[in-house]
Amino acid sequence: MTLATLVEGRELLETVAASVAAGLGVTFVFSVAIWGVARFADLSRNERPLAAAGAALAACLALVSTVGIVVVGIIAMTSK
């Protein structure tokens, strides 16, 4: 048996590409959440409630998106 029949190169490459894309995507979305929380704290201290609310909304949406991405990933891994 040769190595080529043990490892499917194309499927391995697709898996690596998908994992890199997912890793970068989750990292970016979670960093937006962190940015939103930091901006919310800063804008709240500077008494800018409307801008602070916008930053809080961005943080909440990013956190919900992060959780959603993780749930979809877990479902995709366990559905096979």
Secondary structure, DSSP 4 states (H G I P E B T S, - for coil): --HHHHS-HHHHHHHHHHHHHHHHHHHHHHHHHHHHHHHHHHHHHTT-HHHHHHHHHHHHHHHHHHHHHHHHHHHHHH--
